[in-house]
Amino acid sequence: MKKPEPIWTKDFIMVVLVNLFVFVFFYTFLTVLPIYMMQELGGTESQGGLLISLFLLSAIFTRPFSGAIIERFGKKRMAIVSMAIFALSSFLYLPIHNFYLLLGLRFFQGIWFSILTTVTGAIAADIIPVKRRGEGLGYFAMSMNLAMAIGPFLGLSLVKIVPFSVFFTIFAVFMIVGLFVTLLIKVPNSLSSGTTVFRFSLSDMFEKGALKIAIVGLFISFCYSTVTAFLSVFAKSIDLLNVSGYFFVCFAVTMMVARPFTGKLFDKVGAGIVIYPSILIFSVGLCMLAFTHSSLMLLLSGAVIGLGYGSIVPCMQTLAIQNSPAHRSGFATATFFTFFDSGIAAGSYVFGLFVASAGFSSIYLSAGLFVLISLLLYTWSQKKPAVADPEGKVSIAE
């Protein structure tokens, strides 16, 4: 029996580490910057929220163009350039004490965050053996989910014991380490050098093969936004704020335990065997949050959401790449995350309009039921178009 090609090569490990570094930075600052804005700069909660929102809006705006930029200038080159700019700009948090300058820095970093996270995903997809892509991209996506647990925990722990100047220095140096790791990644020459003509047509912003599954991803992230945007406030409202940090720990644990099995199932049986149950489990987890009034229930809902949501996203990212030409993996990754990030932003805004009047329980219950639409959308996304042969007979396209 032929031994399967390995996933955990040196280059794959390094691109996973780079992705982990970037997302730990992202989730740490997502948690800490509003605190910094209010405690150190004397700002308001809304100003702290704007620092987060502008970064995300910048990333969403850049994402459709990032595929064209990466394919034009080369994956390895853009990985180094985007990581270098992101890392070096991280030192600017130290001298900047003006809100508007800080907004400008967040907008600028959002651009390079978008390009960097797109190119690392594309490189990972290229490095992973084709027959094990579902499993491999699942492991790659785990770095994002781990960062979701590590970042807030690390950030909130550090700001209690060190001044913000030391905090910013630590994370700037952390990103410089990420830059050195990026320099060591080897990408095959055919994949690392840019060959695409640089233009901003619709096809250079979106990959057609990835559009359908990206729409499904938008619905998933729209519902998941209720977790990222409101969990800490919800936990505080039911006197469980001190437990809320462990919600994402439970999320990460179940996701990590399930990931090896779901990835192998994806590759051997197909995407549906993972995605359909995962959507249902995700729905159950959101509904559990709606009825949470105890620490145990909060942690259990985190575990269930981690099992469901944590399995869906890497599978859908894999499908976006598999449904696209091999040389357009950067476009496919950019397309998927453009829709995915837009879902997070839109969901945070839309659910935020109703949370004050409807309450958290209604919001989570609504999200839990709304996400079931994704079952129908996923079925639609997997239907192959009917084509007519020269004799006029209709058949299903292979």
Secondary structure, DSSP 8 states (H G I E B T S, - for coil): ------S--HHHHHHHHHHHHHHHHHHHHHHHHHHHHHHTS---HHHHHHHHHHHHHHHHHHHHHHHHHHHHH-HHHHHHHHHHHHHHHGGGGTT---HHHHHHHHHHHHHHHHHHHHHHHHHHHHHS-GGGHHHHHHHHHHHHHHHHHHHHHHHHHHTTTS-HHHHHHHHHHHHHHHHHHHHH----HHHHS--S-----HHHH--HHHHHHHHHHHHHHHHHHHHHHHHHHHHHHTT-HHHHHHHHHHHHHHHHHHHHHHHHHHHHT-SHHHHHHHHHHHHHHHHHHHT--SHHHHHHHHHHHHHHHHHHHHHHHHHHHHTS-GGGHHHHHHHHHHHHHHHHHHHHHHHHHHHHHH-HHHHHHHHHHHTTHHHHHHHHHT---EEE-TTS-EEE--
